[in-house]
Amino acid sequence: MSGADSPAVRRPGSGRRLWWQLLRVGASAGRAARGSRLRFLALLLAAAFLTTAALAAVAAAAAYEGRDARERARGPVLAAHGQAPVALWLATSDSIGSTPHWFVKIWPLTATAPPPPGLNAWPAPGEAVLSPELARVGAAEGITSRYGRVSGVIGESGLASPAERLAYARPLKAPEGKEREDWTPISGYGRAWGLGEALTVQSLTMMMTGIGGLLGLPALAFCVIAVRVGSAPRDRRTQLLGAIGAGRRHRALVDLGEALLPVVCGVLAGCVPFALATAVEVRLPETGFVLNRHDVRAVWPLALGCAAGVFVLMLAMVVALHRLGRTKGATRPRRLAERVPHWRFAGLGASVVVLLAGQFVHSKAYIIMFAVGTIGCWAFLPSLIGRIGRRLGTGMAAAGRRRGGIGMLVGGRWTAAHPGVVIRLATAVIIGLGLGVQLQLWTSRSSDMVREADATRSRIGTGVTVVRTGGFTDADLARFGAALPAGSDLLVVGTQETETGLLTTLDGPCPAMRRLHLSCTAAALPMTPADPRVGELLRWYGTDTRTAVTPGWRRAGNTLLVVSAHKDTAQLTAVKEAAFTALPHAEAGALGDEWVLGASNMRRNVRWVMMLGTSGLLVLLAAAGVSTMAEFRRFSTALAPLVVLTGRTRVFRSVAFWHLTVPMVFSVGVAMVFIFWDSTLFLSRTSGGHLSTGLLLTGGAGAAVLALLTGALASVVTTRAARRWRPVAD
């Protein structure tokens, strides 16, 4: 036969369809392996959680971009010198409960003046337009009549987000004279001004740091755990493929075939929340923030790219964490899981350096550096614990050999041979305890003045309302006094020049002073706190505050006090409505409220941390559950043959204790020491807040109890599996 007629010689593995065959081999091997359903569920959940975290970051970026665009569109453009303004604009603040919001007074100067974005037409004099969220949450506090008669709602184009609290109001008459000096003449809209949410939200960098650290890191930890679930039979398969000459590409295709279906299902499941947010407005739990569906819908190409990136990342992790280790010339391959890569220790050292260096930078940069350093330590500290746990296992094995303890001997050798077990358990412990303590730290942050304001509210309620104005006339004051609810007394906070400096005084009519048990004299006399409301006034305005009775009002200051025996919310609501409708420019709130409202941004940040942190904790709980179930299965499969040799099952309890419980308790101890040090660094640079040692100890005790339960359950599962064990080919 000639060379031309002879069949072509094919190289082994060079078939065009070999890649497809290897994928099918991997899928078939995955279905037939022990624990295949657990591995399928673990990969599906891990891919879903990681996709959700990635798309949460995409949705956050979209929300910030849309909010900034609408903020620029609605901001007023100041009328240039010599340019005729088309409208007058005045922004001031108010609150519902302890949450502040903005309302804007507007007045058109020309018939063609455009209304603010989100308004179809100018409200008539005495009318107001509210955002849907403000109308919803403020109904119980009379928001629908506070600024005037409500004539409509603000459209989406005029709101930073669907849940923004904002109001536009047109006074009964045009501002004139000195009152007009407080108003801003504008020529239109289209300039970033800083209104509403624009003044209260954190930067996008901070939001991304929170999503990455509190949600993304637990999802990545779950991915690592899920990839290594049931790793023993796959590692043996990888070694076998390597021994018969399979290359890296062939082994990777088999691994991919096993993981392809659960990863695809997980990525699709993780896309469901994002797809829902493109169809309807989704209100996020705890924060109350509502995603604008148009903002989310606009970034769907980026979302698809991120989902594809998560798919590729998951498959890359499957391949990377199952590749064949270096054999150092031996014929028996060594598993990668038997050693801890050195680069992880370098990452831990770099994270500690970032934490320490953050002590010497300004506060905003410190928060970012603290988050990066803490997240890095959470990610890499388990590897150090695994390295130490390996030596701990060697010591336990030696002690068990000397003492004749079979359980300590076997458990110690297993711990030394499988540091990955310790690393996976430590990851859930460290990140779980760390997230819990961080949530407590952020929720405890509150200044002394905020605590004093809360104490004042608990003692006198709304018995004293502070009204700050930009100035008022006798007619304004008379109109305001007539609009106050029955039983209210009106005082003016004034100042007097003395030889020792400025003296704060309270001016008011004699009947009002007598009802507060104060002296009724024209001379400025010291106040005596016979009435609890007077005692609170002295706390806030100084113990040297004097009283004086004058004919008329002194008006040396722009602050009014409304004192009443009524202490409920209805009193504060009535005073606010009177102030906003009767005075030209006023802000009203209970005594000390400016501190409570000023801390609202901190409370808002805490709610975001709580939402993301709780979500991360749920992911970690799922990861810990999957990891524990996988360890039970591996543990029972590997130790079941011992029952044939010993005829006893008691040894399983001892092995489970030394192999699972002791390393977990050790991880808890290391985690508590690190978290205490990390929290101390945080508190040394931030105002307010405290570390609850009770919470830390309780969390540590709970984790230790969990370690005991893990060992006990492992022994029970192993005992039952041993009674049913039969040798099979693997």
C-alpha positions in Angstrom: 0.0 0.0 0.0 1.4 3.3 -1.0 1.9 6.2 1.4 -0.9 8.1 -0.3 -3.4 5.3 0.4 -2.4 4.7 4.0 -4.7 6.1 6.6 -3.5 9.2 8.4 -2.0 8.6 11.8 -3.7 10.5 14.5 -2.0 11.7 17.7 -3.7 10.6 20.9 -6.0 13.3 22.1 -6.0 15.3 18.8 -9.5 14.5 17.8 -11.7 17.4 16.9 -14.4 16.3 19.3 -12.1 15.3 22.2 -12.9 18.5 24.1 -16.6 17.6 24.0 -16.0 14.1 25.1 -13.9 15.3 28.0 -16.6 17.6 29.1 -19.1 14.8 29.0 -16.7 12.6 31.0 -16.5 15.3 33.6 -20.2 15.7 33.8 -20.7 12.0 34.1 -18.0 11.6 36.7 -19.5 14.4 38.7 -23.0 12.8 38.8 -21.5 9.4 39.8 -19.2 10.8 42.5 -20.1 10.6 46.2 -21.7 13.8 47.4 -22.6 14.9 43.9 -25.8 16.6 45.0 -24.1 18.5 47.7 -21.4 19.7 45.3 -24.0 20.7 42.7 -25.9 22.7 45.4 -22.7 24.3 46.7 -21.5 25.5 43.2 -25.0 26.7 42.3 -25.4 28.8 45.5 -21.8 30.1 45.3 -22.3 31.3 41.7 -25.6 32.8 42.6 -24.3 34.7 45.6 -21.2 36.0 43.7 -23.3 37.1 40.7 -25.7 38.9 43.0 -22.8 40.7 44.7 -21.3 41.7 41.3 -24.6 42.9 40.0 -25.3 44.8 43.2 -22.1 46.8 42.5 -23.4 47.4 38.9 -26.8 48.6 40.2 -25.1 50.9 42.8 -23.0 52.5 40.0 -26.1 53.0 37.9 -28.0 54.5 40.8 -25.2 57.0 41.5 -24.9 58.0 37.9 -28.6 58.5 37.5 -28.9 60.4 40.8 -26.0 62.7 39.8 -27.6 63.4 36.4 -30.9 64.4 37.9 -29.2 66.4 40.6 -27.5 68.5 38.0 -30.7 68.9 36.0 -32.7 70.3 38.9 -30.1 72.5 40.5 -30.8 76.2 40.1 -28.6 78.4 37.9 -27.9 81.8 39.5 -28.9 84.8 37.5 -25.8 86.6 36.3 -25.1 90.2 37.1 -27.4 92.3 35.0 -29.5 89.3 33.9 -33.2 89.4 34.7 -34.1 86.4 36.9 -37.1 84.3 36.0 -37.8 83.0 39.5 -36.8 83.1 43.2 -35.5 80.0 45.0 -35.0 79.3 48.7 -34.0 75.9 50.2 -34.5 75.0 53.8 -34.6 71.9 55.9 -37.3 70.1 57.9 -37.7 66.6 59.3 -40.2 63.7 59.7 -39.3 62.0 62.9 -35.6 61.9 63.2 -35.0 61.9 59.4 -34.3 65.3 57.8 -35.5 66.4 54.4 -35.4 69.5 52.2 -38.2 71.7 51.0 -37.7 74.5 48.6 -39.7 77.7 48.4 -40.2 79.0 44.9 -41.8 82.0 43.3 -42.0 82.7 39.5 -41.1 86.2 38.4 -42.2 85.9 34.7 -45.1 84.2 33.0 -42.7 82.0 31.0 -40.5 80.9 33.9 -40.1 77.1 33.7 -41.1 75.2 36.9 -38.5 73.0 38.6 -37.9 69.6 37.0 -40.5 67.1 38.1 -43.3 69.7 38.3 -45.8 70.0 35.5 -46.8 73.5 36.5 -46.1 76.1 39.1 -48.1 75.6 42.3 -50.5 78.4 43.1 -49.8 80.7 46.1 -50.2 78.7 49.3 -49.8 75.4 47.6 -47.1 72.7 47.9 -45.9 69.7 45.8 -44.5 66.7 47.7 -42.4 63.7 46.6 -44.4 60.4 46.9 -42.1 59.2 49.7 -42.5 62.3 51.7 -46.3 62.2 51.4 -46.3 58.6 52.5 -44.1 58.8 55.5 -45.2 62.2 56.7 -49.0 61.7 56.6 -49.1 60.9 60.3 -47.2 64.2 61.1 -49.5 66.4 59.0 -47.1 66.9 56.1 -50.0 67.4 53.7 -50.8 70.7 55.3 -47.5 71.8 56.7 -46.3 73.8 53.7 -49.7 74.6 52.3 -52.4 72.8 50.4 -50.9 69.9 48.4 -51.6 70.2 44.7 -49.6 67.3 43.3 -46.5 65.1 43.5 -43.0 65.5 42.1 -42.2 63.4 39.1 -39.3 61.0 38.8 -37.3 63.4 36.7 -37.2 65.8 39.7 -36.1 63.2 42.3 -32.6 61.9 43.0 -34.2 58.5 43.7 -37.8 57.3 44.0 -37.6 57.3 47.8 -36.2 60.9 48.2 -38.0 63.2 50.6 -38.5 66.6 48.9 -41.1 69.3 48.8 -41.6 72.5 46.7 -43.8 75.2 48.3 -45.1 78.6 47.0 -45.8 81.1 49.8 -49.0 83.0 49.9 -47.4 86.3 48.8 -44.2 87.2 47.0 -41.2 87.9 49.2 -40.5 91.6 49.5 -38.1 94.0 51.2 -35.6 92.5 53.6 -37.2 89.1 53.3 -36.3 88.9 49.6 -32.6 89.1 50.5 -32.7 85.5 51.7 -34.0 84.3 48.4 -31.8 83.3 45.4 -32.6 84.9 42.0 -32.3 82.2 39.3 -32.3 82.1 35.5 -33.2 78.4 35.1 -32.0 75.0 36.1 -29.1 72.7 35.2 -26.4 73.2 37.7 -25.3 70.8 40.6 -26.4 72.6 43.7 -26.3 70.0 46.5 -29.9 69.4 47.5 -31.6 66.4 49.2 -29.8 63.1 48.8 -26.8 64.8 47.2 -25.8 66.0 50.7 -26.4 62.8 52.6 -25.1 59.9 50.5 -21.6 58.5 50.9 -19.3 58.4 47.9 -19.5 55.7 45.3 -16.0 54.5 46.5 -17.4 53.9 50.0 -20.4 52.1 48.7 -18.3 49.8 46.5 -16.0 49.1 49.4 -19.0 48.1 51.5 -20.5 45.9 48.8 -17.1 44.3 48.2 -16.2 43.8 51.8 -19.5 42.9 53.4 -21.1 41.0 50.5 -18.4 40.2 47.9 -15.8 38.8 50.2 -18.3 36.3 51.9 -19.4 35.3 48.4 -15.8 34.7 47.3 -15.2 32.7 50.5 -18.3 30.6 49.6 -16.9 30.0 46.1 -13.6 28.7 47.5 -15.4 26.4 49.8 -17.9 25.2 47.2 -15.1 24.5 44.7 -13.3 22.3 47.2 -16.5 20.5 48.4 -15.9 16.7 47.9 -12.3 17.5 46.8 -10.8 14.1 47.8 -12.2 12.0 44.9 -11.6 14.8 42.4 -8.0 15.2 43.5 -7.5 11.4 43.1 -9.1 11.7 39.6 -6.8 14.6 38.7 -3.8 12.6 39.9 -5.0 9.5 37.9 -5.4 11.6 34.7 -1.9 13.1 35.2 -0.5 9.6 35.8 -1.8 8.3 32.4 -0.5 11.3 30.6 -3.4 13.7 30.4 -2.2 17.3 30.0 -3.3 20.3 31.9 -5.9 21.2 29.2 -7.4 17.7 29.3 -7.7 17.7 33.1 -9.2 21.2 33.0 -11.9 20.1 30.5 -12.9 17.2 32.8 -13.2 19.6 35.8 -15.1 22.1 33.7 -17.5 19.4 32.5 -18.3 18.6 36.1 -18.9 22.2 37.2 -20.5 23.7 34.0 -24.2 23.0 34.7 -24.3 24.1 38.4 -22.3 27.3 37.6 -24.6 28.2 34.7 -27.7 27.6 36.9 -26.2 29.7 39.7 -25.3 32.6 37.5 -28.8 32.7 36.0 -30.3 32.6 39.5 -28.0 35.4 40.6 -29.3 37.5 37.7 -32.9 37.3 38.8 -32.8 40.2 41.4 -31.2 42.5 38.9 -33.7 41.5 36.2 -36.5 42.3 38.7 -35.0 45.7 39.4 -35.1 46.6 35.7 -38.9 45.9 35.7 -40.1 47.5 38.9 -38.9 49.8 41.6 -37.3 47.6 44.3 -37.1 48.9 47.9 -34.0 47.6 49.7 -34.7 46.2 53.1 -33.4 48.1 56.2 -32.3 51.2 54.3 -35.6 52.1 52.6 -33.7 53.1 49.4 -35.6 52.5 46.2 -33.7 51.7 43.0 -34.8 53.6 39.9 -35.7 51.0 37.3 -34.7 53.2 34.5 -31.2 53.6 35.9 -30.8 49.9 36.4 -32.2 49.1 32.9 -29.7 51.5 31.3 -26.7 49.4 32.4 -27.9 45.9 31.3 -25.0 45.5 28.9 -22.6 46.0 31.8 -24.6 43.6 33.9 -24.4 40.9 31.2 -20.6 41.4 31.1 -20.3 41.1 34.8 -22.4 37.9 34.9 -20.2 36.5 32.1 -17.2 37.5 34.2 -18.5 35.7 37.2 -19.1 32.6 35.1 -15.5 32.7 33.8 -14.2 33.4 37.3 -16.0 30.4 38.8 -14.8 28.1 36.1 -11.3 29.5 36.5 -11.4 28.8 40.2 -12.6 25.2 39.5 -9.6 24.6 37.3 -7.0 26.5 39.4 -8.0 24.8 42.7 -7.9 21.3 41.2 -4.7 21.5 39.2 -1.9 18.9 39.7 0.7 20.0 42.2 4.5 19.7 41.7 5.8 16.2 42.2 9.4 17.0 42.8 10.4 14.0 40.6 8.3 11.5 42.5 5.9 9.2 40.7 3.1 9.9 43.2 1.6 13.4 42.6 1.2 15.6 45.7 -2.0 17.5 46.2 -2.0 21.3 46.2 -4.2 21.3 49.3 -1.4 19.9 51.4 0.5 23.2 51.3 -0.5 26.8 51.9 0.8 29.1 49.2 3.3 31.7 50.5 1.7 34.6 48.6 -1.2 34.4 51.1 1.1 35.3 54.0 2.5 38.2 51.9 -1.2 39.4 51.5 -1.7 39.2 55.2 1.4 41.2 55.9 0.4 43.9 53.4 -3.1 44.1 54.9 -1.6 44.7 58.4 0.6 47.4 56.9 -2.4 49.1 55.4 -4.2 49.0 58.7 -1.3 50.5 60.6 -0.6 53.1 57.9 -4.2 54.3 58.1 -3.6 55.6 61.6 -1.6 58.5 60.0 -4.0 59.7 57.3 -7.1 62.0 57.4 -10.4 60.5 58.5 -12.1 59.8 55.1 -9.0 58.1 53.7 -8.7 56.2 57.0 -12.1 54.6 56.6 -11.2 53.3 53.2 -7.8 52.1 54.3 -9.3 50.5 57.4 -11.9 48.7 55.2 -9.3 47.4 52.8 -6.9 46.3 55.5 -9.6 44.6 57.5 -11.0 42.8 54.5 -7.5 41.7 53.5 -6.9 40.3 57.0 -10.2 38.5 56.9 -9.2 36.9 53.6 -5.7 35.9 54.5 -5.7 35.3 58.2 -7.3 31.8 57.8 -4.2 30.7 55.8 -2.0 31.6 58.7 -4.3 29.7 61.0 -4.1 26.8 58.6 -0.3 26.8 58.7 -0.3 27.0 62.5 -3.0 24.3 62.6 -0.8 22.0 60.5 1.9 22.2 63.1 -0.7 21.8 65.8 -1.9 18.6 64.1 1.7 17.4 64.0 2.0 18.0 67.8 -1.3 16.3 68.5 -0.2 13.2 66.5 3.1 13.0 68.4 1.2 13.4 71.7 -1.3 10.7 70.7 1.5 8.4 69.7 3.3 8.8 73.1 0.1 8.4 75.1 -1.4 5.7 73.0 -4.5 7.9 72.1 -5.8 6.6 68.7 -8.2 9.4 68.3 -5.6 12.1 68.9 -3.1 10.3 66.7 -5.5 9.9 63.7 -7.1 13.4 64.2 -3.7 15.1 64.5 -2.4 13.4 61.4 -5.5 14.4 59.4 -5.2 18.0 60.6 -1.5 18.1 59.6 -2.3 16.5 56.2 -5.3 18.6 55.3 -4.7 22.3 56.4 -7.4 23.3 53.9 -10.0 21.9 56.3 -8.8 24.3 59.0 -8.7 27.2 56.5 -12.3 26.7 55.4 -13.6 26.4 58.9 -11.5 29.4 60.1 -12.8 31.5 57.1 -16.4 31.2 58.2 -15.5 31.8 61.9 -13.3 34.9 61.3 -15.5 36.7 58.7 -18.7 35.8 60.7 -17.3 37.2 64.0 -15.7 40.1 62.3 -18.9 41.2 60.5 -20.9 40.9 63.7 -18.5 43.1 65.7 -18.3 45.6 62.8 -22.1 45.9 62.8 -22.0 46.6 66.6 -19.3 49.2 66.2 -21.1 51.1 63.6 -24.5 51.0 65.4 -22.8 52.3 68.6 -21.3 55.4 67.0 -23.0 58.4 68.5 -21.7 61.7 69.9 -22.3 62.8 73.4 -24.5 65.7 72.2 -26.7 63.2 70.3 -27.1 61.2 73.5 -27.9 64.3 75.4 -30.6 65.3 72.9 -32.1 61.8 73.1 -32.2 62.2 76.9 -33.8 65.6 76.6 -36.5 64.2 74.3 -37.2 61.3 76.8 -37.6 63.8 79.7 -39.7 66.6 78.3 -40.8 65.3 74.9 -41.8 68.1 72.6 -42.5 70.5 75.4 -40.0 73.0 74.1 -39.8 73.7 70.3 -37.0 75.8 68.8 -37.8 77.9 65.8 -34.9 79.5 64.0 -35.7 82.3 61.5 -33.9 84.7 59.2 -35.7 87.6 60.9 -39.2 88.6 61.5 -41.5 91.7 61.9 -44.0 92.4 64.5 -46.7 91.3 62.1 -45.0 88.0 61.5 -44.6 87.4 65.2 -48.3 88.2 65.8 -49.4 86.0 63.0 -47.2 83.1 64.3 -48.4 83.5 67.8 -52.0 83.4 66.7 -51.4 80.2 64.7 -49.9 78.3 67.6 -51.9 75.5 69.3 -53.7 76.4 72.6 -51.6 76.3 75.7 -48.4 77.4 73.9 -46.2 80.2 75.2 -43.8 82.1 72.9 -40.4 83.3 74.1 -37.5 85.0 72.3 -33.9 84.0 72.8 -31.9 87.2 72.9 -28.4 88.4 73.8 -27.2 91.4 75.8 -23.7 93.0 76.0 -22.2 92.9 79.5 -18.9 93.7 81.0 -18.0 90.0 80.9 -19.3 89.4 77.4 -22.5 88.3 75.7 -25.3 87.2 78.0 -28.1 84.9 76.8 -31.6 86.0 77.8 -35.1 84.7 77.4 -37.7 87.4 76.8 -41.4 86.9 77.1 -44.6 88.1 78.6 -45.2 87.8 82.4 -47.9 85.1 82.2 -45.6 82.8 80.3 -42.8 83.3 82.8 -45.1 82.5 85.7 -46.2 79.3 84.1 -42.5 78.3 84.0 -42.0 79.3 87.6 -39.6 82.2 86.6 -39.3 85.7 88.0 -41.4 88.3 86.3 -39.2 91.4 86.2 -37.6 93.6 83.6 -34.2 93.0 85.0 -32.2 90.0 83.6 -32.2 87.6 86.5 -30.7 84.1 86.7 -33.1 81.2 85.9 -34.1 78.7 88.5 -34.9 75.2 87.2 -38.1 74.7 89.1 -39.8 73.5 85.9 -38.2 70.5 84.1 -38.4 72.4 80.8 -36.4 75.2 82.3 -33.8 72.7 83.4 -33.4 71.4 79.9 -33.1 75.0 78.6 -30.3 75.6 81.0 -28.6 72.4 79.8 -28.6 73.7 76.2 -28.2 77.4 76.5 -25.9 77.5 79.6 -26.4 77.8 83.3 -25.9 81.6 83.1 -29.0 82.2 81.0 -31.2 85.0 82.3 -34.8 85.9 82.1 -36.3 89.3 81.4 -39.8 90.6 80.8 -40.1 93.5 78.3 -42.9 95.4 76.8 -43.1 93.8 73.3 -40.4 91.6 72.0 -36.7 92.3 72.3 -35.8 90.6 68.9 -32.1 90.7 69.7 -31.9 87.3 68.2 -33.6 85.2 65.5 -34.5 82.2 67.7 -38.0 81.7 69.1 -39.0 79.1 71.8 -42.5 77.6 71.9 -43.1 76.2 75.4 -46.1 74.0 76.0 -47.4 71.4 78.6 -48.1 69.1 75.6 -45.3 66.7 74.9 -46.6 64.6 72.1 -45.7 64.7 68.4 -49.0 66.5 67.6 -47.6 69.6 69.4 -44.4 69.6 67.3 -46.4 69.1 64.1 -48.7 72.0 64.9 -45.8 74.4 65.7 -44.0 73.4 62.5 -47.0 74.1 60.4 -47.5 77.5 62.1 -43.8 78.4 61.6 -43.7 77.4 57.9 -46.9 79.2 57.0 -46.6 82.4 59.2 -42.9 83.2 59.2 -40.9 84.1 56.1 -38.0 81.7 56.6 -38.0 79.3 59.5 -36.7 75.9 60.6 -38.4 74.2 63.6 -37.6 71.2 65.8 -37.7 70.0 69.3 -35.0 71.1 71.7 -31.7 69.4 70.8 -33.1 68.1 67.5 -30.3 69.7 65.5 -27.9 67.2 66.9 -30.2 64.2 66.4 -30.9 65.3 62.8 -27.2 66.0 62.3 -26.5 62.3 63.2 -29.0 61.1 60.6 -26.2 60.5 58.0 -24.5 58.2 60.5 -27.7 56.3 61.1 -28.2 56.0 57.4 -24.7 54.6 56.9 -25.3 52.2 59.8 -28.5 50.9 58.1 -26.5 50.3 54.9 -23.8 48.4 56.9 -26.5 46.4 58.6 -28.2 45.4 55.4 -24.9 44.4 53.6 -23.5 42.9 56.7 -26.5 40.8 57.4 -26.6 39.6 53.8 -22.9 38.7 54.1 -23.6 36.8 57.4 -26.3 34.8 55.7 -23.9 33.9 52.9 -21.3 32.8 55.5 -23.9 30.7 57.3 -24.7 29.0 54.1 -21.0 28.5 53.4 -20.4 27.1 56.9 -23.3 24.7 56.5 -22.0 23.4 53.1 -18.5 23.1 54.4 -19.6 21.3 57.6 -21.8 18.9 55.5 -18.8 18.2 53.2 -16.5 17.6 56.1 -19.0 15.2 57.6 -19.2 13.3 54.3 -15.5 13.1 53.8 -14.9 12.3 57.4 -17.4 9.5 57.4 -16.2 8.0 54.1 -12.5 8.0 55.2 -12.9 6.7 58.7 -15.7 4.1 58.1 -13.2 1.3 57.3 -11.7 1.7 60.8 -14.8 -0.1 62.2 -13.7 -3.2 60.4 -10.3 -3.0 62.0 -11.3 -2.0 65.5 -14.8 -3.3 65.8 -15.6 -0.1 67.9 -17.2 3.2 67.0 -16.1 5.2 70.0 -12.8 6.1 68.2 -14.9 8.2 65.8 -15.9 10.6 68.6 -12.2 11.1 69.6 -11.0 11.6 66.0 -13.8 14.1 65.3 -13.0 16.1 68.4 -9.3 16.4 67.6 -9.7 16.9 63.9 -12.7 19.3 63.8 -13.5 20.7 67.2 -9.9 21.6 68.4 -8.9 23.4 65.2 -12.2 25.3 65.2 -11.8 26.4 68.8 -8.2 27.5 68.0 -9.6 29.5 65.1 -12.1 31.2 67.4 -9.3 32.2 69.8 -7.2 33.7 67.1 -10.2 35.4 65.5 -11.2 37.0 68.8 -7.7 38.4 69.4 -7.5 39.9 65.9 -11.0 41.3 66.0 -10.3 43.0 69.4 -7.1 44.5 68.0 -8.8 45.6 64.8 -11.7 47.2 66.7 -9.3 49.0 69.0 -7.6 50.6 66.0 -10.9 51.7 64.5 -12.1 53.3 67.8 -8.8 55.1 68.3 -9.5 57.2 65.1 -13.3 57.6 65.1 -15.6 59.7 67.3 -18.1 57.9 69.5 -18.8 54.2 69.5 -17.6 51.4 71.7 -16.7 47.8 71.5 -19.1 45.5 73.3 -16.8 43.0 74.9 -19.9 41.1 75.9 -20.9 40.7 72.3 -17.4 39.6 71.3 -17.3 37.0 74.2 -20.8 35.8 73.4 -19.9 35.4 69.7 -16.7 33.6 70.6 -18.6 31.3 73.0 -21.2 30.6 70.4 -18.6 29.7 67.9 -16.9 27.4 70.4 -20.2 25.7 71.1 -20.7 25.4 67.3 -17.2 23.7 67.2 -18.3 21.2 69.8 -21.6 20.5 67.9 -19.6 20.1 64.7 -17.4 17.4 66.3 -20.4 15.7 67.9 -22.4 15.7 64.6 -19.4 14.4 62.7 -19.0 11.5 65.1 -22.7 10.6 64.8 -22.6 10.8 61.0 -19.4 8.8 60.9 -20.8 6.1 63.2 -23.9 5.7 61.1 -21.9 5.6 57.8 -19.6 3.1 59.3 -22.4 0.6 60.0 -23.5 0.9 56.3 -20.1 1.0 54.8 -19.2 -1.4 52.0 -16.0 -1.2 49.9 -16.5 0.2 46.5 -14.2 1.1 43.6 -13.3 4.8 43.5 
